[in-house]
């Protein structure tokens, strides 16, 4: 524990500060870009129908998708259904600002707190996303023209529902968030190796 405590008090190296700034700059475009895409494919829709999720709204071919949803008793997809869209862009901007601030302050403790905050946010959002999918797929109207067994597509991968194939994958904004997130463990590993091998180093290399 003493070693971990000492590590958290160390000063970040120059390369780690640069990595934090890069992570912040990578995050900023994801505020405006699509983060996830859900594609429905069926024989009558060979090109597929896309539902595109942004941090602040949902788009894509919603008119066609909602028409299909009506036939199976699924309630309409619209941005108003998701109050999370109000605050998600502000959280992303906050994480970007935190990364730049951590680079300026240059303390490991501050960087770790910011990264853990980002990880918790990401985990909660994925849980909420799966909850959305489960809610839409299981709360079907019993009066729908087509009687379909309740279903729960996964937020990652492909699920078969009747004659439809439902694929859910990260879009460009989601990939950018993943890249930013992976820089965190990279910084921790490099800084820990430096700390273990050079415990008396200045940490400014």
N, CA, C and O of each residue as an XYZ file, in Angstrom:
820
protein
N       0.815     -1.204      0.000
C       0.000      0.000      0.000
C       0.855      1.263      0.000
O       0.501      2.267     -0.618
N       1.999      1.197      0.710
C       2.881      2.362      0.746
C       3.400      2.689     -0.651
O       3.535      3.853     -1.029
N       3.689      1.627     -1.406
C       4.200      1.845     -2.755
C       3.124      2.478     -3.639
O       3.409      3.385     -4.420
N       1.897      1.999     -3.510
C       0.801      2.568     -4.298
C       0.568      4.021     -3.910
O       0.374      4.882     -4.768
N       0.590      4.283     -2.598
C       0.406      5.654     -2.129
C       1.496      6.571     -2.666
O       1.230      7.701     -3.076
N       2.721      6.070     -2.657
C       3.827      6.857     -3.191
C       3.681      7.094     -4.683
O       3.989      8.175     -5.184
N       3.208      6.071     -5.390
C       3.016      6.198     -6.832
C       1.985      7.283     -7.154
O       2.166      8.060     -8.091
N       0.909      7.328     -6.373
C      -0.140      8.308     -6.622
C       0.327      9.742     -6.371
O      -0.293     10.697     -6.841
N       1.403      9.881     -5.641
C       1.917     11.223     -5.354
C       2.960     11.684     -6.368
O       3.456     12.807     -6.283
N       3.290     10.831     -7.314
C       4.354     11.175     -8.255
C       3.886     12.200     -9.274
O       2.692     12.420     -9.480
N       4.884     12.820     -9.905
C       4.611     13.779    -10.968
C       4.610     13.065    -12.307
O       5.443     12.191    -12.550
N       3.692     13.426    -13.163
C       3.597     12.800    -14.473
C       4.776     13.190    -15.360
O       5.278     14.312    -15.297
N       5.202     12.240    -16.182
C       6.249     12.540    -17.149
C       5.676     13.378    -18.291
O       4.460     13.491    -18.447
N       6.566     13.955    -19.075
C       6.128     14.769    -20.201
C       5.312     13.976    -21.194
O       4.335     14.494    -21.736
N       5.687     12.724    -21.450
C       4.958     11.927    -22.429
C       3.542     11.601    -21.940
O       2.607     11.514    -22.736
N       3.398     11.422    -20.620
C       2.068     11.153    -20.071
C       1.182     12.394    -20.148
O      -0.021     12.293    -20.393
N       1.777     13.553    -19.938
C       1.006     14.787    -20.067
C       0.523     14.972    -21.510
O      -0.606     15.397    -21.755
N       1.399     14.647    -22.447
C       1.009     14.746    -23.858
C      -0.120     13.760    -24.162
O      -1.064     14.090    -24.880
N      -0.015     12.543    -23.608
C      -1.053     11.538    -23.832
C      -2.393     11.992    -23.270
O      -3.435     11.716    -23.864
N      -2.383     12.680    -22.143
C      -3.615     13.195    -21.563
C      -4.253     14.260    -22.463
O      -5.469     14.288    -22.650
N      -3.408     15.127    -23.010
C      -3.917     16.150    -23.921
C      -4.491     15.499    -25.182
O      -5.540     15.911    -25.676
N      -3.798     14.484    -25.695
C      -4.289     13.759    -26.873
C      -5.640     13.119    -26.576
O      -6.555     13.193    -27.396
N      -5.772     12.488    -25.402
C      -7.044     11.861    -25.017
C      -8.156     12.900    -24.972
O      -9.274     12.644    -25.420
N      -7.842     14.070    -24.430
C      -8.843     15.137    -24.355
C      -9.251     15.605    -25.745
O     -10.436     15.804    -26.011
N      -8.279     15.781    -26.629
C      -8.573     16.242    -27.978
C      -9.336     15.190    -28.784
O     -10.139     15.530    -29.652
N      -9.082     13.914    -28.493
C      -9.805     12.835    -29.163
C     -11.265     12.808    -28.713
O     -12.158     12.489    -29.497
N     -11.498     13.144    -27.445
C     -12.853     13.109    -26.904
C     -13.751     14.203    -27.483
O     -14.937     13.971    -27.717
N     -13.202     15.373    -27.710
C     -14.021     16.522    -28.089
C     -14.866     16.270    -29.344
O     -16.053     16.598    -29.327
N     -14.322     15.706    -30.434
C     -15.176     15.467    -31.621
C     -16.321     14.499    -31.354
O     -17.355     14.567    -32.017
N     -16.147     13.595    -30.386
C     -17.189     12.605    -30.122
C     -18.464     13.234    -29.585
O     -19.508     12.581    -29.559
N     -18.399     14.501    -29.153
C     -19.601     15.195    -28.699
C     -20.589     15.366    -29.855
O     -21.802     15.378    -29.644
N     -20.070     15.495    -31.068
C     -20.906     15.805    -32.234
C     -21.084     14.613    -33.176
O     -21.969     14.634    -34.031
N     -20.269     13.590    -33.034
C     -20.298     12.454    -33.953
C     -21.190     11.330    -33.425
O     -21.425     11.242    -32.220
N     -21.690     10.466    -34.322
C     -22.472      9.305    -33.858
C     -21.591      8.365    -33.045
O     -20.453      8.086    -33.424
N     -22.120      7.878    -31.929
C     -21.342      7.001    -31.064
C     -21.739      5.532    -31.219
O     -20.964      4.638    -30.878
N     -22.953      5.285    -31.737
C     -23.389      3.891    -31.873
C     -24.368      3.786    -33.030
O     -25.109      4.727    -33.312
N     -24.369      2.637    -33.702
C     -25.307      2.394    -34.794
C     -25.962      1.033    -34.613
O     -25.287      0.031    -34.377
N     -27.276      1.011    -34.727
C     -28.034     -0.236    -34.706
C     -28.634     -0.425    -36.091
O     -29.353      0.447    -36.579
N     -28.348     -1.545    -36.723
C     -28.805     -1.815    -38.083
C     -29.755     -3.001    -38.096
O     -29.437     -4.072    -37.580
N     -30.922     -2.797    -38.690
C     -31.910     -3.864    -38.858
C     -31.866     -4.325    -40.304
O     -31.994     -3.523    -41.229
N     -31.684     -5.628    -40.488
C     -31.645     -6.193    -41.835
C     -32.690     -7.301    -41.945
O     -32.894     -8.082    -41.016
N     -33.347     -7.350    -43.109
C     -34.349     -8.372    -43.391
C     -34.434     -8.534    -44.894
O     -33.941     -7.679    -45.629
N     -35.055     -9.621    -45.378
C     -35.160     -9.821    -46.835
C     -35.780     -8.630    -47.563
O     -35.372     -8.309    -48.679
N     -36.771     -7.967    -46.937
C     -37.412     -6.828    -47.596
C     -36.617     -5.538    -47.429
O     -36.956     -4.517    -48.028
N     -35.558     -5.580    -46.615
C     -34.686     -4.417    -46.440
C     -33.221     -4.865    -46.595
O     -32.468     -4.869    -45.622
N     -32.830     -5.234    -47.799
C     -31.473     -5.777    -48.001
C     -30.374     -4.775    -47.658
O     -29.276     -5.168    -47.264
N     -30.665     -3.482    -47.806
C     -29.671     -2.475    -47.455
C     -29.630     -2.161    -45.979
O     -28.719     -1.477    -45.513
N     -30.607     -2.654    -45.235
C     -30.669     -2.420    -43.809
C     -31.259     -1.060    -43.468
O     -31.265     -0.144    -44.290
N     -31.750     -0.948    -42.251
C     -32.256      0.307    -41.709
C     -31.431      0.650    -40.475
O     -31.240     -0.190    -39.596
N     -30.945      1.884    -40.414
C     -30.042      2.288    -39.336
C     -30.724      3.187    -38.316
O     -31.473      4.100    -38.663
N     -30.445      2.904    -37.053
C     -30.747      3.827    -35.964
C     -29.396      4.327    -35.456
O     -28.584      3.546    -34.959
N     -29.166      5.619    -35.583
C     -27.855      6.200    -35.256
C     -27.981      6.999    -33.956
O     -28.817      7.895    -33.842
N     -27.142      6.660    -32.991
C     -27.208      7.295    -31.680
C     -26.053      8.279    -31.533
O     -24.889      7.922    -31.712
N     -26.391      9.510    -31.207
C     -25.429     10.566    -30.922
C     -25.441     10.842    -29.409
O     -26.358     10.396    -28.720
N     -24.449     11.562    -28.884
C     -24.491     11.900    -27.465
C     -25.699     12.756    -27.076
O     -26.115     12.756    -25.917
N     -26.267     13.493    -28.060
C     -27.332     14.433    -27.737
C     -28.676     14.097    -28.368
O     -29.680     14.738    -28.057
N     -28.710     13.088    -29.262
C     -29.968     12.770    -29.940
C     -29.873     11.399    -30.596
O     -28.845     10.726    -30.513
N     -30.949     11.000    -31.243
C     -30.965      9.750    -32.002
C     -31.483     10.067    -33.398
O     -32.438     10.829    -33.551
N     -30.854      9.483    -34.421
C     -31.228      9.764    -35.795
C     -31.225      8.499    -36.631
O     -31.393      7.395    -36.112
N     -31.033      8.670    -37.925
C     -31.082      7.535    -38.838
C     -32.429      7.446    -39.523
O     -33.137      8.442    -39.675
N     -32.769      6.244    -39.931
C     -34.017      6.026    -40.674
C     -35.156      5.711    -39.701
O     -35.751      4.634    -39.737
N     -35.439      6.688    -38.830
C     -36.391      6.461    -37.749
C     -37.816      6.273    -38.238
O     -38.576      5.512    -37.640
N     -38.195      6.956    -39.323
C     -39.564      6.824    -39.823
C     -39.860      5.377    -40.203
O     -40.886      4.823    -39.809
N     -38.956      4.770    -40.970
C     -39.139      3.377    -41.387
C     -39.051      2.422    -40.203
O     -39.841      1.484    -40.094
N     -38.080      2.666    -39.308
C     -37.908      1.789    -38.157
C     -39.121      1.860    -37.235
O     -39.586      0.831    -36.745
N     -39.632      3.059    -36.996
C     -40.805      3.201    -36.130
C     -42.049      2.579    -36.747
O     -42.925      2.098    -36.029
N     -42.133      2.588    -38.072
C     -43.249      1.923    -38.739
C     -43.204      0.417    -38.479
O     -44.224     -0.205    -38.182
N     -42.019     -0.148    -38.594
C     -41.856     -1.570    -38.280
C     -42.145     -1.833    -36.811
O     -42.792     -2.823    -36.470
N     -41.672     -0.956    -35.948
C     -41.901     -1.126    -34.511
C     -43.396     -1.119    -34.178
O     -43.850     -1.832    -33.283
N     -44.147     -0.302    -34.912
C     -45.595     -0.244    -34.682
C     -46.231     -1.606    -34.916
O     -47.118     -2.009    -34.163
N     -45.796     -2.313    -35.939
C     -46.396     -3.603    -36.273
C     -46.102     -4.670    -35.233
O     -46.887     -5.605    -35.076
N     -44.990     -4.550    -34.521
C     -44.669     -5.558    -33.505
C     -44.981     -5.060    -32.087
O     -44.716     -5.756    -31.107
N     -45.549     -3.844    -31.988
C     -45.966     -3.353    -30.684
C     -44.894     -2.650    -29.884
O     -45.065     -2.436    -28.684
N     -43.797     -2.286    -30.514
C     -42.735     -1.562    -29.815
C     -43.033     -0.066    -29.866
O     -43.446      0.456    -30.901
N     -42.820      0.625    -28.734
C     -43.137      2.053    -28.745
C     -42.109      2.828    -29.571
O     -40.990      2.371    -29.806
N     -42.523      3.987    -29.989
C     -41.757      4.788    -30.945
C     -40.416      5.244    -30.381
O     -40.310      5.627    -29.216
N     -39.400      5.195    -31.231
C     -38.071      5.676    -30.858
C     -37.972      7.159    -31.196
O     -38.182      7.556    -32.342
N     -37.655      7.970    -30.201
C     -37.444      9.397    -30.422
C     -36.502      9.915    -29.349
O     -36.352      9.302    -28.292
N     -35.870     11.045    -29.626
C     -34.915     11.617    -28.671
C     -35.588     11.958    -27.349
O     -34.939     11.935    -26.303
N     -36.884     12.273    -27.380
C     -37.597     12.641    -26.158
C     -37.702     11.480    -25.176
O     -37.958     11.685    -23.989
N     -37.505     10.260    -25.673
C     -37.589      9.090    -24.806
C     -36.372      8.953    -23.889
O     -36.404      8.183    -22.930
N     -35.310      9.689    -24.177
C     -34.044      9.482    -23.470
C     -33.560     10.777    -22.815
O     -32.874     11.571    -23.459
N     -33.905     10.998    -21.553
C     -33.468     12.225    -20.859
C     -31.954     12.300    -20.703
O     -31.411     13.375    -20.450
N     -31.264     11.162    -20.851
C     -29.803     11.157    -20.727
C     -29.126     12.042    -21.766
O     -28.009     12.512    -21.549
N     -29.794     12.271    -22.889
C     -29.198     13.102    -23.938
C     -28.942     14.536    -23.471
O     -28.135     15.252    -24.063
N     -29.628     14.946    -22.416
C     -29.470     16.314    -21.927
C     -28.078     16.535    -21.358
O     -27.482     17.592    -21.566
N     -27.552     15.534    -20.635
C     -26.290     15.758    -19.919
C     -25.078     15.039    -20.495
O     -23.950     15.374    -20.133
N     -25.268     14.055    -21.387
C     -24.112     13.299    -21.892
C     -23.066     14.202    -22.558
O     -21.881     14.049    -22.261
N     -23.447     15.141    -23.449
C     -22.409     16.000    -24.050
C     -21.612     16.799    -23.019
O     -20.413     17.016    -23.196
N     -22.263     17.233    -21.957
C     -21.565     18.004    -20.930
C     -20.566     17.132    -20.167
O     -19.495     17.604    -19.783
N     -20.914     15.859    -19.945
C     -19.981     14.947    -19.298
C     -18.756     14.717    -20.178
O     -17.628     14.711    -19.683
N     -18.969     14.530    -21.473
C     -17.831     14.323    -22.372
C     -16.919     15.542    -22.361
O     -15.697     15.413    -22.298
N     -17.521     16.723    -22.424
C     -16.736     17.954    -22.379
C     -16.001     18.081    -21.051
O     -14.867     18.559    -21.009
N     -16.636     17.660    -19.983
C     -15.990     17.711    -18.669
C     -14.765     16.795    -18.615
O     -13.726     17.165    -18.067
N     -14.902     15.588    -19.194
C     -13.768     14.665    -19.199
C     -12.608     15.225    -20.007
O     -11.447     15.089    -19.620
N     -12.929     15.858    -21.137
C     -11.880     16.463    -21.959
C     -11.174     17.567    -21.176
O      -9.946     17.653    -21.185
N     -11.955     18.414    -20.496
C     -11.361     19.485    -19.692
C     -10.534     18.914    -18.546
O      -9.483     19.455    -18.202
N     -11.008     17.826    -17.959
C     -10.283     17.182    -16.855
C      -8.937     16.658    -17.339
O      -7.935     16.763    -16.632
N      -8.916     16.086    -18.559
C      -7.664     15.576    -19.098
C      -6.634     16.672    -19.293
O      -5.464     16.506    -18.947
N      -7.076     17.803    -19.854
C      -6.160     18.933    -20.061
C      -5.684     19.489    -18.718
O      -4.509     19.819    -18.560
N      -6.603     19.589    -17.754
C      -6.237     20.098    -16.428
C      -5.251     19.165    -15.733
O      -4.313     19.616    -15.075
N      -5.474     17.843    -15.885
C      -4.560     16.876    -15.289
C      -3.167     16.999    -15.900
O      -2.162     16.859    -15.204
N      -3.116     17.262    -17.211
C      -1.821     17.440    -17.871
C      -1.118     18.685    -17.345
O       0.101     18.687    -17.177
N      -1.878     19.737    -17.086
C      -1.282     20.978    -16.585
C      -0.810     20.827    -15.138
O       0.273     21.288    -14.780
N      -1.633     20.178    -14.314
C      -1.254     19.978    -12.906
C      -0.125     18.961    -12.798
O       0.811     19.127    -12.015
N      -0.236     17.904    -13.602
C       0.856     16.937    -13.685
C       1.001     16.010    -12.500
O       2.100     15.516    -12.248
N      -0.068     15.754    -11.763
C      -0.007     14.838    -10.630
C      -0.773     13.556    -10.949
O      -1.862     13.594    -11.521
N      -0.187     12.426    -10.570
C      -0.797     11.137    -10.849
C      -2.157     10.994    -10.182
O      -3.079     10.434    -10.774
N      -2.292     11.490     -8.965
C      -3.565     11.379     -8.254
C      -4.695     11.998     -9.057
O      -5.769     11.410     -9.187
N      -4.455     13.169     -9.586
C      -5.478     13.877    -10.349
C      -5.825     13.107    -11.620
O      -6.995     13.019    -11.992
N      -4.824     12.556    -12.281
C      -5.056     11.787    -13.507
C      -5.860     10.527    -13.225
O      -6.754     10.177    -13.996
N      -5.551      9.840    -12.124
C      -6.258      8.601    -11.776
C      -7.716      8.892    -11.436
O      -8.606      8.156    -11.862
N      -7.968      9.950    -10.679
C      -9.343     10.311    -10.330
C     -10.152     10.597    -11.597
O     -11.281     10.126    -11.736
N      -9.579     11.362    -12.508
C     -10.270     11.678    -13.752
C     -10.548     10.441    -14.582
O     -11.629     10.311    -15.158
N      -9.575      9.520    -14.653
C      -9.758      8.319    -15.452
C     -10.826      7.413    -14.843
O     -11.660      6.871    -15.569
N     -10.813      7.244    -13.521
C     -11.815      6.406    -12.881
C     -13.214      6.988    -13.081
O     -14.181      6.249    -13.266
N     -13.312      8.298    -13.044
C     -14.587      8.969    -13.303
C     -15.070      8.646    -14.718
O     -16.251      8.373    -14.931
N     -14.156      8.680    -15.672
C     -14.486      8.376    -17.065
C     -14.928      6.924    -17.222
O     -15.885      6.643    -17.944
N     -14.239      6.001    -16.552
C     -14.574      4.576    -16.644
C     -15.956      4.305    -16.053
O     -16.754      3.568    -16.632
N     -16.229      4.902    -14.904
C     -17.542      4.712    -14.276
C     -18.647      5.247    -15.178
O     -19.687      4.611    -15.349
N     -18.410      6.419    -15.750
C     -19.394      7.002    -16.667
C     -19.641      6.065    -17.848
O     -20.791      5.815    -18.209
N     -18.571      5.545    -18.450
C     -18.712      4.640    -19.589
C     -19.480      3.380    -19.229
O     -20.331      2.929    -19.995
N     -19.182      2.803    -18.059
C     -19.872      1.592    -17.622
C     -21.356      1.857    -17.390
O     -22.203      1.047    -17.765
N     -21.665      2.988    -16.773
C     -23.063      3.341    -16.520
C     -23.811      3.552    -17.836
O     -24.952      3.114    -17.979
N     -23.169      4.222    -18.798
C     -23.826      4.478    -20.075
C     -24.090      3.178    -20.842
O     -25.134      3.039    -21.479
N     -23.159      2.232    -20.786
C     -23.384      0.949    -21.448
C     -24.521      0.185    -20.774
O     -25.324     -0.467    -21.440
N     -24.580      0.273    -19.446
C     -25.685     -0.364    -18.726
C     -27.016      0.271    -19.122
O     -27.999     -0.430    -19.365
N     -27.040      1.606    -19.185
C     -28.263      2.313    -19.565
C     -28.667      1.948    -21.001
O     -29.849      1.760    -21.292
N     -27.680      1.851    -21.883
C     -27.946      1.491    -23.273
C     -28.591      0.112    -23.356
O     -29.571     -0.083    -24.076
N     -28.027     -0.851    -22.605
C     -28.614     -2.191    -22.599
C     -30.021     -2.160    -22.011
O     -30.900     -2.896    -22.458
N     -30.230     -1.316    -21.018
C     -31.567     -1.174    -20.438
C     -32.545     -0.630    -21.479
O     -33.687     -1.084    -21.555
N     -32.097      0.346    -22.284
C     -32.942      0.856    -23.364
C     -33.379     -0.286    -24.283
O     -34.564     -0.450    -24.574
N     -32.400     -1.066    -24.730
C     -32.687     -2.140    -25.679
C     -33.647     -3.165    -25.079
O     -34.581     -3.621    -25.739
N     -33.401     -3.521    -23.816
C     -34.261     -4.501    -23.151
C     -35.677     -3.957    -22.984
O     -36.655     -4.672    -23.200
N     -35.777     -2.685    -22.598
C     -37.093     -2.074    -22.395
C     -37.885     -2.025    -23.697
O     -39.070     -2.357    -23.719
N     -37.229     -1.609    -24.783
C     -37.915     -1.527    -26.064
C     -38.308     -2.912    -26.583
O     -39.351     -3.062    -27.219
N     -37.478     -3.920    -26.315
C     -37.740     -5.246    -26.868
C     -38.678     -6.106    -26.051
O     -39.236     -7.075    -26.566
N     -38.864     -5.767    -24.778
C     -39.711     -6.613    -23.922
C     -41.065     -5.989    -23.597
O     -42.020     -6.705    -23.296
N     -41.154     -4.659    -23.656
C     -42.439     -3.997    -23.390
C     -43.206     -3.811    -24.697
O     -43.342     -2.699    -25.208
N     -43.700     -4.923    -25.220
C     -44.426     -4.907    -26.494
C     -45.934     -4.860    -26.242
O     -46.440     -5.481    -25.308
N     -46.629     -4.124    -27.080
C     -48.080     -4.010    -26.941
C     -48.754     -5.342    -27.297
O     -48.459     -5.926    -28.340
N     -49.650     -5.817    -26.441
C     -50.364     -7.070    -26.767
C     -51.355     -6.901    -27.917
O     -51.850     -7.888    -28.461
N     -51.644     -5.650    -28.287
C     -52.600     -5.384    -29.369
C     -51.918     -5.142    -30.715
O     -52.560     -4.685    -31.661
N     -50.635     -5.443    -30.807
C     -49.895     -5.210    -32.043
C     -50.393     -6.130    -33.161
O     -50.821     -7.252    -32.888
N     -50.344     -5.669    -34.415
C     -50.769     -6.517    -35.546
C     -49.987     -7.826    -35.631
O     -50.533     -8.859    -36.018
N     -48.689     -7.776    -35.264
C     -47.855     -8.977    -35.312
C     -47.490     -9.372    -33.890
O     -46.935     -8.573    -33.136
N     -47.805    -10.602    -33.533
C     -47.498    -11.105    -32.187
C     -46.078    -11.657    -32.173
O     -45.780    -12.658    -32.824
N     -45.204    -10.987    -31.419
C     -43.798    -11.371    -31.379
C     -43.390    -11.608    -29.935
O     -43.772    -10.856    -29.038
N     -42.614    -12.657    -29.720
C     -42.109    -12.921    -28.382
C     -41.175    -11.790    -27.945
O     -40.386    -11.302    -28.754
N     -41.251    -11.366    -26.678
C     -40.331    -10.328    -26.192
C     -38.883    -10.745    -26.409
O     -38.547    -11.927    -26.325
N     -38.034     -9.771    -26.686
C     -36.633    -10.055    -26.976
C     -35.757     -8.966    -26.363
O     -36.234     -7.882    -26.028
N     -34.474     -9.274    -26.224
C     -33.528     -8.317    -25.643
C     -32.227     -8.362    -26.432
O     -31.330     -9.136    -26.098
N     -32.109     -7.534    -27.484
C     -30.868     -7.530    -28.271
C     -29.698     -7.012    -27.448
O     -29.872     -6.184    -26.554
N     -28.514     -7.503    -27.754
C     -27.313     -7.065    -27.049
C     -26.844     -5.726    -27.599
O     -27.039     -5.431    -28.778
N     -26.222     -4.912    -26.742
C     -25.716     -3.624    -27.211
C     -24.490     -3.792    -28.099
O     -24.082     -2.846    -28.773
N     -23.897     -4.989    -28.108
C     -22.723     -5.232    -28.947
C     -22.864     -6.582    -29.630
O     -22.941     -7.619    -28.972
N     -22.897     -6.557    -30.961
C     -23.013     -7.799    -31.699
C     -24.312     -7.868    -32.487
O     -24.992     -6.860    -32.680
N     -24.644     -9.071    -32.938
C     -25.816     -9.285    -33.783
C     -26.794    -10.233    -33.107
O     -26.406    -11.280    -32.589
N     -28.070     -9.854    -33.119
C     -29.141    -10.656    -32.541
C     -30.184    -10.928    -33.625
O     -30.529    -10.032    -34.396
N     -30.679    -12.151    -33.681
C     -31.725    -12.509    -34.644
C     -33.081    -12.444    -33.960
O     -33.313    -13.104    -32.947
N     -33.971    -11.641    -34.528
C     -35.325    -11.490    -34.000
C     -36.290    -11.766    -35.142
O     -36.414    -10.962    -36.067
N     -36.983    -12.924    -35.075
C     -37.867    -13.353    -36.163
C     -37.056    -13.366    -37.463
O     -36.028    -14.040    -37.540
N     -37.508    -12.625    -38.488
C     -36.785    -12.604    -39.750
C     -35.772    -11.464    -39.820
O     -35.146    -11.247    -40.858
N     -35.614    -10.742    -38.722
C     -34.711     -9.595    -38.692
C     -33.386     -9.948    -38.025
O     -33.329    -10.729    -37.075
N     -32.342     -9.356    -38.545
C     -31.024     -9.417    -37.930
C     -30.707     -8.026    -37.392
O     -30.655     -7.061    -38.155
N     -30.495     -7.920    -36.083
C     -30.254     -6.634    -35.430
C     -28.792     -6.570    -35.002
O     -28.360     -7.306    -34.114
N     -28.035     -5.678    -35.646
C     -26.602     -5.545    -35.356
C     -26.341     -4.219    -34.651
O     -26.843     -3.175    -35.068
N     -25.563     -4.270    -33.595
C     -25.269     -3.086    -32.793
C     -23.763     -2.963    -32.620
O     -23.116     -3.841    -32.049
N     -23.203     -1.838    -33.131
C     -21.750     -1.652    -33.092
C     -21.409     -0.191    -32.820
O     -22.204      0.700    -33.118
N     -20.231      0.055    -32.255
C     -19.803      1.446    -32.054
C     -19.637      2.174    -33.388
O     -19.185      1.588    -34.372
N     -20.003      3.440    -33.410
C     -19.743      4.306    -34.557
C     -18.467      5.100    -34.279
O     -17.779      4.853    -33.288
N     -18.158      6.049    -35.151
C     -16.874      6.735    -35.073
C     -16.688      7.449    -33.726
O     -15.592      7.437    -33.167
N     -17.745      8.066    -33.208
C     -17.633      8.741    -31.917
C     -17.350      7.770    -30.785
O     -16.573      8.071    -29.879
N     -17.984      6.599    -30.839
C     -17.730      5.583    -29.830
C     -16.303      5.060    -29.896
O     -15.681      4.786    -28.869
N     -15.789      4.924    -31.121
C     -14.395      4.478    -31.287
C     -13.433      5.505    -30.698
O     -12.453      5.143    -30.047
N     -13.717      6.793    -30.929
C     -12.862      7.844    -30.364
C     -12.871      7.792    -28.839
O     -11.832      7.979    -28.206
N     -14.040      7.539    -28.245
C     -14.110      7.407    -26.791
C     -13.292      6.220    -26.310
O     -12.625      6.289    -25.278
N     -13.350      5.130    -27.067
C     -12.578      3.944    -26.703
C     -11.087      4.228    -26.772
O     -10.332      3.826    -25.886
N     -10.660      4.924    -27.828
C      -9.246      5.280    -27.953
C      -8.800      6.135    -26.766
O      -7.751      5.890    -26.171
N      -9.610      7.139    -26.431
C      -9.294      7.999    -25.285
C      -9.222      7.176    -24.007
O      -8.347      7.388    -23.167
N     -10.155      6.230    -23.868
C     -10.166      5.394    -22.668
C      -8.959      4.478    -22.565
O      -8.470      4.222    -21.465
N      -8.472      3.982    -23.697
C      -7.317      3.081    -23.682
C      -6.017      3.806    -23.350
O      -5.054      3.181    -22.904
N      -5.983      5.112    -23.564
C      -4.785      5.870    -23.217
C      -4.578      5.917    -21.702
O      -3.449      6.065    -21.234
N      -5.659      5.791    -20.939
C      -5.549      5.794    -19.482
C      -4.704      4.654    -18.951
O      -3.724      4.908    -18.251
N      -5.046      3.381    -19.260
C      -4.213      2.263    -18.815
C      -2.783      2.344    -19.335
O      -1.847      1.947    -18.642
N      -2.608      2.858    -20.562
C      -1.259      3.000    -21.110
C      -0.424      3.941    -20.245
O       0.729      3.648    -19.928
N      -1.017      5.071    -19.868
C      -0.308      6.017    -19.004
C       0.032      5.369    -17.667
O       1.153      5.507    -17.178
N      -0.929      4.663    -17.073
C      -0.696      4.029    -15.774
C       0.432      3.004    -15.834
O       1.282      2.955    -14.945
N       0.435      2.186    -16.886
C       1.476      1.158    -17.014
C       2.857      1.788    -17.170
O       3.810      1.384    -16.504
N       2.958      2.775    -18.052
C       4.253      3.424    -18.282
C       4.737      4.150    -17.033
O       5.917      4.085    -16.689
N       3.830      4.835    -16.362
C       4.222      5.570    -15.163
C       4.577      4.618    -14.025
O       5.489      4.904    -13.250
N       3.879      3.502    -13.911
C       4.197      2.523    -12.858
C       5.559      1.893    -13.110
O       6.347      1.719    -12.180
N       5.838      1.552    -14.362
C       7.145      0.973    -14.682
C       8.253      1.968    -14.360
O       9.293      1.587    -13.824
N       8.037      3.227    -14.681
C       9.039      4.245    -14.357
C       9.212      4.378    -12.847
O      10.331      4.503    -12.349
N       8.102      4.349    -12.128
C       8.148      4.517    -10.676
C       8.880      3.354    -10.006
O       9.652      3.554     -9.068
N       8.628      2.130    -10.499
C       9.255      0.950     -9.897
C      10.747      0.902    -10.194
O      11.546      0.541     -9.330
N      11.119      1.262    -11.407
C      12.531      1.176    -11.790
C      13.334      2.403    -11.376
O      14.543      2.320    -11.158
N      12.647      3.553    -11.269
C      13.349      4.780    -10.880
C      12.538      5.489     -9.794
O      11.986      6.562    -10.037
N      12.463      4.902     -8.607
C      11.633      5.477     -7.565
C      12.077      6.857     -7.099
O      11.292      7.595     -6.503
N      13.300      7.200     -7.361
C      13.774      8.510     -6.931
C      13.819      9.514     -8.078
O      14.330     10.624     -7.924
N      13.261      9.103     -9.268
C      13.296      9.992    -10.430
C      12.420     11.188    -10.230
O      11.514     11.191     -9.397
N      12.698     12.186    -10.991
C      11.963     13.445    -10.864
C      10.603     13.366    -11.503
O       9.724     14.166    -11.182
N      10.396     12.377    -12.441
C       9.108     12.229    -13.110
C       8.831     13.293    -14.128
O       7.670     13.535    -14.459
N       9.841     13.931    -14.633
C       9.606     14.990    -15.617
C      10.183     14.627    -16.973
O      10.274     15.480    -17.856
N      10.577     13.360    -17.152
C      11.182     12.960    -18.408
C      10.180     12.739    -19.505
O      10.557     12.396    -20.626
